[in-house]
Amino acid sequence: MREVVKAQSFIDALNADGVFIAGATEAMRLKSSIGKDTPFIDILPLLSSKIEEDGDDIIIGAAATFSSLIESPIIPPFLKEAASFMASSILRNASTIGGNIANKRDDSFLIPSLASVNAKLSIETQNGATTISMKDYLSYESRAIIKAVIIKKNSNAKLFRESLTSHSHSILSLAKGDVYCFAVKGSGIFFDSDIPLKNDLYSSKEYKEYLISLFIEENGGIDG
């Protein structure tokens, strides 16, 4: 039987052996890569779900769900659009923002949206609390817990998503804000157009190249 650890503090959670869960939608996914005997570390009670303004910033607690992004009156339209790409209302109500980012999935539509507007993350590490850019977090390898996402109130981005159906995983999630960010299923997450694309069951390399080049052209070029 799988062990579930109820973390009493961030340090307890970081020092425990297992996988962090909050909404647990990724952990309970049918084809999850998490071993069936891997302990779960429940960090949901440690996290905030508040979405609030702080000067020029919007602070989104890591326990906020996709539904709460869509319903919040202070979340910019582009981020509501990104959250609405998750077609299942059940998942939108359960999936947390922090968990979605922490999984670093290359079919995420939230990550490129936030990364393109230079979002920052408030994280807890074994060395204490710190703030890190979304871009740096994607290559961050130390154990950490996301506590909040920080964006500017005036943030804006153009988004594009391609999938086989509205309920399918994204083949491409493209965003252009202050910078470009591309999430390509099976290839990774990138910040320029030099992407090692592959043919797969979802789409050909050539089709992905075409969609990416079209998105870049429509948004003024890679340096536009």
VENGI-V7698 format. One record per pair of residues at least 24 apart in sequence whose C-alpha atoms are under 8 Angstrom apart, sorted by the first residue. I is the first residue (numbers start at 1). J is the second residue. Records with the same first field share a line. If there is no record, write none. Layout:
I->J + J
//
This chain:
1->37
2->36 + 37 + 38 + 39 + 40
3->37 + 38 + 39 + 40
4->39 + 40 + 41 + 42
5->39 + 40 + 41 + 42
6->41 + 42 + 43
7->41 + 42 + 43 + 46
8->46
9->46
10->43 + 46 + 124 + 145
11->125 + 126
13->41 + 43
14->125 + 126 + 143 + 144 + 145
15->126
16->41
17->41
21->99
22->63 + 96 + 99
23->63 + 94 + 95 + 96 + 99
24->94 + 95 + 99
25->91 + 94 + 95
26->99 + 100 + 103
47->147
48->147 + 148
56->152 + 153
57->150 + 151 + 152 + 153
58->150 + 151 + 152 + 153
59->148 + 149 + 150 + 151
60->148 + 149 + 150
61->97 + 98 + 147 + 148 + 149
62->96 + 97 + 98 + 99 + 146 + 147 + 148 + 149
63->96 + 97 + 98 + 147
64->96 + 97 + 98
65->92 + 93 + 94 + 95 + 96 + 97
66->92 + 93 + 94 + 95 + 96 + 97
67->92 + 93
68->93
74->153
75->153
76->153 + 154 + 155 + 156
77->156
78->113 + 156 + 157 + 158 + 159
79->110 + 113 + 114
82->109 + 110 + 113 + 159
83->109 + 110
85->109 + 166
86->167
87->166 + 167
88->167
98->146 + 147 + 148 + 149
99->146
102->145 + 146
104->138
105->188
106->183 + 184 + 185 + 186 + 187 + 188 + 189
107->169 + 170 + 171 + 172 + 173 + 183 + 184 + 185
108->170 + 173 + 183
109->161 + 170 + 173 + 174 + 183
111->183
112->173 + 174 + 175 + 181 + 182 + 183 + 189
113->157 + 159 + 174 + 175 + 176 + 177 + 181
114->151
115->181
116->157 + 175 + 176 + 177 + 178 + 179 + 180 + 181
117->151 + 155 + 156 + 157 + 176 + 177 + 178 + 179
118->151 + 178 + 179
119->149 + 150 + 151 + 152
120->149 + 150 + 151
121->146 + 147 + 148 + 149 + 150
122->146 + 147 + 148 + 149 + 150
123->147 + 148
160->215
164->202
171->202 + 203
172->208
174->212 + 215
176->219
180->222
192->222
193->222
//
